[in-house]
Amino acid sequence: GVDKPGCRYMFGGCVQDDDCCPHLGCKRKGLYCAWDAS
């Protein structure tokens, strides 16, 4: 994820990893942000 205004927190809706806040990635099966292993 990225640090930008409006970034999605845990379980926020997303289409891609860049929609999520830092340390979060988009889980495409559920279209929500969750912890990214990286």
C-alpha distance matrix in Angstrom:
0.0 3.8 7.0 9.2 12.0 11.7 8.1 8.7 9.6 10.9 12.8 11.9 12.6 10.4 11.5 8.6 5.1 4.7 6.5 4.5 4.7 4.4 5.9 5.1 5.5 7.9 11.4 13.4 16.7 16.2 13.6 11.9 8.7 9.8 9.5 8.2 11.3 10.2
3.8 0.0 3.8 5.9 9.3 10.1 7.1 9.3 10.7 13.0 15.2 13.6 14.4 12.4 13.4 10.8 7.9 5.6 7.3 6.3 5.0 4.8 8.0 8.3 9.2 11.3 15.0 16.6 20.0 19.3 16.4 14.7 11.7 13.1 12.7 11.6 14.5 12.7
7.0 3.8 0.0 3.8 7.1 8.9 6.8 9.7 10.7 13.6 16.3 14.5 15.9 14.5 16.1 14.0 11.4 8.9 9.5 8.2 5.5 5.6 9.4 10.3 12.2 14.2 17.8 19.7 23.0 21.8 18.9 16.7 13.6 14.9 14.4 14.1 16.8 15.1
9.2 5.9 3.8 0.0 3.8 6.3 5.6 9.3 11.4 14.8 16.9 14.4 15.2 14.0 15.6 14.0 12.4 9.2 8.9 8.9 7.3 8.9 12.6 12.7 14.0 15.3 18.9 20.3 23.6 22.2 18.9 17.1 14.6 16.7 17.0 16.9 19.9 18.4
12.0 9.3 7.1 3.8 0.0 3.8 5.6 9.1 11.3 15.1 16.8 13.9 14.8 14.3 16.3 15.6 14.6 11.6 10.1 10.4 9.1 11.6 15.2 14.7 16.2 16.8 20.3 21.5 24.5 22.7 19.4 17.4 15.5 17.9 18.8 19.3 22.6 21.5
11.7 10.1 8.9 6.3 3.8 0.0 3.8 6.3 9.1 12.8 13.9 10.6 11.4 11.4 13.8 13.8 13.3 10.9 8.3 8.8 8.5 11.9 15.0 13.6 14.8 14.7 18.0 19.0 21.8 19.6 16.3 14.4 13.1 15.9 17.4 18.3 21.9 21.4
8.1 7.1 6.8 5.6 5.6 3.8 0.0 3.8 6.6 10.1 11.6 8.8 9.8 9.3 11.8 11.2 10.0 8.0 5.6 5.1 4.9 8.5 11.4 9.9 11.1 11.4 14.8 16.2 19.1 17.2 14.1 11.9 9.9 12.5 13.8 14.6 18.1 17.7
8.7 9.3 9.7 9.3 9.1 6.3 3.8 0.0 3.8 6.8 7.8 5.0 6.8 7.3 10.6 10.6 9.7 9.1 6.0 4.4 5.5 9.2 11.0 8.6 9.6 9.5 12.3 14.0 16.4 14.1 11.3 8.6 6.9 9.7 11.7 13.2 16.9 17.3
9.6 10.7 10.7 11.4 11.3 9.1 6.6 3.8 0.0 3.8 6.3 5.3 8.6 9.7 13.2 13.0 11.4 11.5 9.1 6.2 5.8 8.7 9.7 7.5 9.7 10.3 12.5 15.0 16.9 14.4 12.4 9.0 6.5 8.0 9.7 11.9 15.4 16.3
10.9 13.0 13.6 14.8 15.1 12.8 10.1 6.8 3.8 0.0 3.8 5.4 8.8 10.3 13.7 13.6 11.9 13.2 11.1 8.0 8.2 10.3 9.8 7.1 9.1 9.5 10.6 13.7 14.9 12.3 11.3 7.5 5.1 5.3 7.4 10.5 13.7 15.4
12.8 15.2 16.3 16.9 16.8 13.9 11.6 7.8 6.3 3.8 0.0 3.8 6.5 8.8 12.1 13.0 12.4 14.1 11.5 9.3 10.8 13.3 12.8 9.5 10.0 9.0 9.2 11.7 12.4 9.2 8.5 4.9 4.8 6.0 9.4 12.2 15.5 17.5
11.9 13.6 14.5 14.4 13.9 10.6 8.8 5.0 5.3 5.4 3.8 0.0 3.8 6.5 10.2 11.5 11.4 12.2 9.0 7.6 9.6 12.8 13.3 10.0 10.4 9.0 10.3 12.0 13.4 10.3 8.3 5.2 5.4 8.3 11.5 13.7 17.4 18.7
12.6 14.4 15.9 15.2 14.8 11.4 9.8 6.8 8.6 8.8 6.5 3.8 0.0 3.8 7.2 9.5 10.6 11.5 8.1 8.4 11.3 14.6 15.3 11.7 10.9 8.3 9.5 10.0 11.5 8.7 5.8 4.6 6.5 10.1 13.5 15.0 18.7 19.9
10.4 12.4 14.5 14.0 14.3 11.4 9.3 7.3 9.7 10.3 8.8 6.5 3.8 0.0 3.8 5.7 7.4 8.4 5.5 6.8 10.5 13.4 14.1 10.7 8.9 6.0 8.1 8.0 10.6 9.0 5.3 5.3 6.4 10.1 13.1 13.6 17.3 18.0
11.5 13.4 16.1 15.6 16.3 13.8 11.8 10.6 13.2 13.7 12.1 10.2 7.2 3.8 0.0 3.8 7.1 8.4 6.7 9.0 12.8 15.2 15.9 12.6 9.9 6.7 8.5 6.9 10.1 9.7 6.1 7.9 9.1 12.4 15.1 14.8 18.1 18.6
8.6 10.8 14.0 14.0 15.6 13.8 11.2 10.6 13.0 13.6 13.0 11.5 9.5 5.7 3.8 0.0 3.8 5.4 5.6 7.6 11.1 12.8 13.4 10.6 7.6 5.4 8.2 7.5 11.2 11.5 8.3 9.2 8.9 11.7 13.5 12.4 15.5 15.5
5.1 7.9 11.4 12.4 14.6 13.3 10.0 9.7 11.4 11.9 12.4 11.4 10.6 7.4 7.1 3.8 0.0 3.8 5.4 5.6 8.5 9.4 9.7 7.3 4.6 4.6 8.1 9.0 12.6 12.7 10.0 9.5 7.7 9.7 10.7 9.2 12.4 12.0
4.7 5.6 8.9 9.2 11.6 10.9 8.0 9.1 11.5 13.2 14.1 12.2 11.5 8.4 8.4 5.4 3.8 0.0 3.8 5.3 7.5 8.8 10.6 8.9 7.6 7.9 11.6 12.3 15.9 15.6 12.4 11.8 9.9 12.3 13.1 11.8 14.9 13.9
6.5 7.3 9.5 8.9 10.1 8.3 5.6 6.0 9.1 11.1 11.5 9.0 8.1 5.5 6.7 5.6 5.4 3.8 0.0 3.8 6.9 9.7 11.6 9.1 8.2 7.4 11.0 11.6 15.0 13.9 10.4 9.5 8.2 11.3 13.1 12.8 16.4 16.1
4.5 6.3 8.2 8.9 10.4 8.8 5.1 4.4 6.2 8.0 9.3 7.6 8.4 6.8 9.0 7.6 5.6 5.3 3.8 0.0 3.8 6.7 8.2 5.7 6.0 6.6 10.1 11.9 15.0 13.6 10.7 8.6 5.9 8.4 9.7 10.0 13.7 13.6
4.7 5.0 5.5 7.3 9.1 8.5 4.9 5.5 5.8 8.2 10.8 9.6 11.3 10.5 12.8 11.1 8.5 7.5 6.9 3.8 0.0 3.8 6.5 5.7 7.9 9.8 13.0 15.4 18.2 16.7 14.2 11.5 8.3 9.6 9.8 10.2 13.6 13.1
4.4 4.8 5.6 8.9 11.6 11.9 8.5 9.2 8.7 10.3 13.3 12.8 14.6 13.4 15.2 12.8 9.4 8.8 9.7 6.7 3.8 0.0 3.8 5.4 8.1 11.1 14.2 16.8 19.7 18.7 16.5 13.9 10.3 10.4 9.1 8.8 11.5 10.3
5.9 8.0 9.4 12.6 15.2 15.0 11.4 11.0 9.7 9.8 12.8 13.3 15.3 14.1 15.9 13.4 9.7 10.6 11.6 8.2 6.5 3.8 0.0 3.8 6.8 10.4 12.7 15.8 18.3 17.6 16.1 13.4 9.7 8.4 6.1 5.5 7.9 7.2
5.1 8.3 10.3 12.7 14.7 13.6 9.9 8.6 7.5 7.1 9.5 10.0 11.7 10.7 12.6 10.6 7.3 8.9 9.1 5.7 5.7 5.4 3.8 0.0 3.8 6.9 9.3 12.4 14.8 13.8 12.3 9.6 5.9 5.2 4.5 4.8 8.4 8.9
5.5 9.2 12.2 14.0 16.2 14.8 11.1 9.6 9.7 9.1 10.0 10.4 10.9 8.9 9.9 7.6 4.6 7.6 8.2 6.0 7.9 8.1 6.8 3.8 0.0 3.8 6.4 9.1 11.9 11.6 9.9 8.3 5.4 5.6 6.1 5.0 8.5 9.2
7.9 11.3 14.2 15.3 16.8 14.7 11.4 9.5 10.3 9.5 9.0 9.0 8.3 6.0 6.7 5.4 4.6 7.9 7.4 6.6 9.8 11.1 10.4 6.9 3.8 0.0 3.8 5.7 8.8 8.4 6.3 5.6 4.5 6.4 8.7 8.2 11.6 12.7
11.4 15.0 17.8 18.9 20.3 18.0 14.8 12.3 12.5 10.6 9.2 10.3 9.5 8.1 8.5 8.2 8.1 11.6 11.0 10.1 13.0 14.2 12.7 9.3 6.4 3.8 0.0 3.8 5.6 5.8 5.5 5.5 6.0 6.6 9.2 9.1 11.8 13.8
13.4 16.6 19.7 20.3 21.5 19.0 16.2 14.0 15.0 13.7 11.7 12.0 10.0 8.0 6.9 7.5 9.0 12.3 11.6 11.9 15.4 16.8 15.8 12.4 9.1 5.7 3.8 0.0 3.8 5.4 4.7 7.1 8.7 10.3 12.9 12.4 15.0 16.6
16.7 20.0 23.0 23.6 24.5 21.8 19.1 16.4 16.9 14.9 12.4 13.4 11.5 10.6 10.1 11.2 12.6 15.9 15.0 15.0 18.2 19.7 18.3 14.8 11.9 8.8 5.6 3.8 0.0 3.8 5.8 8.2 10.6 11.5 14.3 14.4 16.6 18.8
16.2 19.3 21.8 22.2 22.7 19.6 17.2 14.1 14.4 12.3 9.2 10.3 8.7 9.0 9.7 11.5 12.7 15.6 13.9 13.6 16.7 18.7 17.6 13.8 11.6 8.4 5.8 5.4 3.8 0.0 3.8 5.5 8.7 10.0 13.4 14.4 17.0 19.4
13.6 16.4 18.9 18.9 19.4 16.3 14.1 11.3 12.4 11.3 8.5 8.3 5.8 5.3 6.1 8.3 10.0 12.4 10.4 10.7 14.2 16.5 16.1 12.3 9.9 6.3 5.5 4.7 5.8 3.8 0.0 3.8 7.0 9.6 13.1 13.8 16.9 18.6
11.9 14.7 16.7 17.1 17.4 14.4 11.9 8.6 9.0 7.5 4.9 5.2 4.6 5.3 7.9 9.2 9.5 11.8 9.5 8.6 11.5 13.9 13.4 9.6 8.3 5.6 5.5 7.1 8.2 5.5 3.8 0.0 3.8 6.5 10.3 11.7 15.1 17.0
8.7 11.7 13.6 14.6 15.5 13.1 9.9 6.9 6.5 5.1 4.8 5.4 6.5 6.4 9.1 8.9 7.7 9.9 8.2 5.9 8.3 10.3 9.7 5.9 5.4 4.5 6.0 8.7 10.6 8.7 7.0 3.8 0.0 3.8 7.1 8.6 12.3 13.8
9.8 13.1 14.9 16.7 17.9 15.9 12.5 9.7 8.0 5.3 6.0 8.3 10.1 10.1 12.4 11.7 9.7 12.3 11.3 8.4 9.6 10.4 8.4 5.2 5.6 6.4 6.6 10.3 11.5 10.0 9.6 6.5 3.8 0.0 3.8 6.3 9.5 11.8
9.5 12.7 14.4 17.0 18.8 17.4 13.8 11.7 9.7 7.4 9.4 11.5 13.5 13.1 15.1 13.5 10.7 13.1 13.1 9.7 9.8 9.1 6.1 4.5 6.1 8.7 9.2 12.9 14.3 13.4 13.1 10.3 7.1 3.8 0.0 3.8 6.4 8.7
8.2 11.6 14.1 16.9 19.3 18.3 14.6 13.2 11.9 10.5 12.2 13.7 15.0 13.6 14.8 12.4 9.2 11.8 12.8 10.0 10.2 8.8 5.5 4.8 5.0 8.2 9.1 12.4 14.4 14.4 13.8 11.7 8.6 6.3 3.8 0.0 3.8 5.5
11.3 14.5 16.8 19.9 22.6 21.9 18.1 16.9 15.4 13.7 15.5 17.4 18.7 17.3 18.1 15.5 12.4 14.9 16.4 13.7 13.6 11.5 7.9 8.4 8.5 11.6 11.8 15.0 16.6 17.0 16.9 15.1 12.3 9.5 6.4 3.8 0.0 3.8
10.2 12.7 15.1 18.4 21.5 21.4 17.7 17.3 16.3 15.4 17.5 18.7 19.9 18.0 18.6 15.5 12.0 13.9 16.1 13.6 13.1 10.3 7.2 8.9 9.2 12.7 13.8 16.6 18.8 19.4 18.6 17.0 13.8 11.8 8.7 5.5 3.8 0.0
